[in-house]
């Protein structure tokens, strides 16, 4: 028999939803509305005056080559972070799911990086790969590799991608491990009895059953790459060398807090918000079709 919960008081459901609705309104809708309003204006950095300029802020942005270049940087950066993060996490989850002895220790060690703050992760990786004092930078130099993320844009991109992926691996690992443990062992054992190889069992049984988890993590990792990696970029490269690691969210910060151009910063925020919304809609519209629930 299906159990249903009936609220006897008509206002009780709204009272239960009120805290979450209040948080959403205060921390999302109001800032988004303010950014949209400011994007059509030029404001004094101290808030003493404001002038309506229409679409001038947006037109100036797309006429700026550095800003247009940041779209390419963001696309490359987010794709690398999402793909590498999901791939490495899935491999680690599969390995950890097969470990019998000391499995709890391995899983705990793999979860620890998630407790590290993003800024701290940036400092850690910057210290390890610093051209002057970094131990791994010394090894790379001794091996014959020219490594200097302060001068080489490719080296800087590799460094921020590695730091961002390392920070997110634990989060992905937890979900993949939970998904693997929820797959009935009988299905895998039946395929093994039928003679399917381990790789075939993974691609025909395990991975399709993990598709809901993979799709969820894909959306989360794309959003993470667009927004939550700001601290890594700011600590490690400040968008440099030049603008080679200046992703869109860092351009928003650079224009608003360093350049004190509030109108341009607000316009960039609106553009970034539209891009993320469009990417999420596309993912749910097309990628979700391949998910087996």
HURA-V579756 format. One line per field, one symbol per residue. ss: DSSP state (@ for helix, = for strand, . for the rest). phi: phi as a letter, one per 40 degrees, with the letter a starting at -180 (. if undefined). burial: + if it has 9 or more other C-alpha atoms within 8 Angstrom, else -. A space follows every 50 residues. Layout:
# HURA-V579756
ss = ???
phi = ???
burial = ???
This chain:
# HURA-V579756
ss = ...........@@@@@@@@@@@@@@@@@@@@@@@@@@@..===......= ==...@@@@@@@..@@@@@@@@@@@@@@@@@@@@@@@@@@@@@@@@@@.. ..@@@@@@@@@@@@@..@@@@@@@@@@@......@@@@@@@@........ ..@@@@@@@@@@@@@@@@@@@@@@@@@@@@@...@@@@@@@@@....@@@ @@@@@@@@@.@@@@@@@@@@@@@@@@@@.@@@@@@@...........@@@ @@@@@@@@...@@@@@@@@@@@@@@@@@@@@@@@@@@@@@...
phi = .ccbbbccccccdccccddcccccccbbccccccccccccbbbcdcgcaa bcbgcccccccccccccccccccccccccccccccccccccccccccccb cfcccccccccddcccccccccccccccbcccbccccccccccgccbacc bbcccccdcccccccdccdcccddcccccccccdccccccccccgccdcc ccccbcccccdccccccccccccdccbccdccccccbfgccgbcbccccc cccccccccfcccccccccccccccccccccccccbcccccbc
burial = ----------------------++++-+++++--++-+++++++-----+ --+---++--++----++-++-++--++++++-+++-+++-+++-++--- --+--++--+++++-+-++-+++-+++++++-+++-++-++-----++++ -++-+++-+++++++++++++++++++-++--+---++--++---+---+ +++-+++++++++++-+++-++++++-++++++++++++++-++++++++ ++++++----++++++++++-+---+---+-+++--++--+--
